[in-house]
Amino acid sequence: MTDRRRYGPWAVVAGASEGIGEHAARQLAADGFSVVLVARRQEVLDALAASIRADRPGVEVRGLALDLSMDDAADRLVDAVAGLDVGLLFYNAGADTGPVPFLDRDADDVLGMVRRNVVTPTALCHALGRRLRDRGRGGVVVIGSMAGVSGSALIATYSATKAYQQVLCEGLWRELGPSGVDVVHVIAGATATPAHHRTGAVASPDHPQADPADVARNALAALGRGPVRGADDALDAGYRALAGLPREQLIDLMSAGTRAVYGLPDPAPDQLSGT
């Protein structure tokens, strides 16, 4: 259970409409938190809020329809929760749309991902982090990805933004810990979420997909356990092993893993850089 006395009474879940965010919101409500659900589609938020209220009578749930890639997204969210005693931020937004070379993507889509995965969570950590520091308790959970361990072909911007999130959380973990605020970056692998399925990812015995409910539960349990944790023991061990590899080898390995997740063939030898 997530400690409501330490992290409550209100939690903000960004990217709450489905998958990991939905399960995090449901678990937090089960633990007695009041929850602000943030996602783009109001009708989906309304349905989820009604479902949580039915399962957990007495828990207050609010929905905020908001595109987190917009320039003013953080300001609008902070304004919306100005009157609430928010003690926990769970940031789960920002999945990629699939394996596409960087230069073949629309520039607006690339920059939208940067805003959603870098600008907005940074602004939220700054604004809400001040509130948590001043109250002397609270928590921040940012869902990352194994893709952020290094750069990867076909998901270059996604990898870069997830790496940024990790480094930001590491710094905030050190800065805010003495103030009673726990910060953790949780590294998820391939997870059986609707967003992941929409990218065309292929599940196989070699590349299984995690249960989003397990990822959400383990992410919340990671609060107070260090700056970076894998979403399960295997991911935790894998991340630490990969981080020790020579950089070029790691990039090639991560790029090959990306292709495998999407069932794409390996490139011809003359298409590999550095060979």
Sequence and secondary structure as in RCSB ss.txt:
>XXXX:A:sequence
MTDRRRYGPWAVVAGASEGIGEHAARQLAADGFSVVLVARRQEVLDALAASIRADRPGVEVRGLALDLSMDDAAD
RLVDAVAGLDVGLLFYNAGADTGPVPFLDRDADDVLGMVRRNVVTPTALCHALGRRLRDRGRGGVVVIGSMAGVS
GSALIATYSATKAYQQVLCEGLWRELGPSGVDVVHVIAGATATPAHHRTGAVASPDHPQADPADVARNALAALGR
GPVRGADDALDAGYRALAGLPREQLIDLMSAGTRAVYGLPDPAPDQLSGT
>XXXX:A:secstr
   HHHH SEEEEES SSHHHHHHHHHHHHTT EEEEEES HHHHHHHHHHHHHHSTT  EEEEE  TTSTTHHH
HHHHHTTTS EEEEEE      S   GGGS HHHHHHHHIIIIIHHHHHHHHHHHHHHHHT EEEEEEEEGGGGS
  TT HHHHHHHHHHHHHHHHHHHHHGGGTEEEEEEEE SB  HHHHHTT   BTTB  B HHHHHHHHHHTTTS
 SEEESSHHHHHHHHHHTTS HHHHHHHHHHHHHHHTT     GGGSTT 
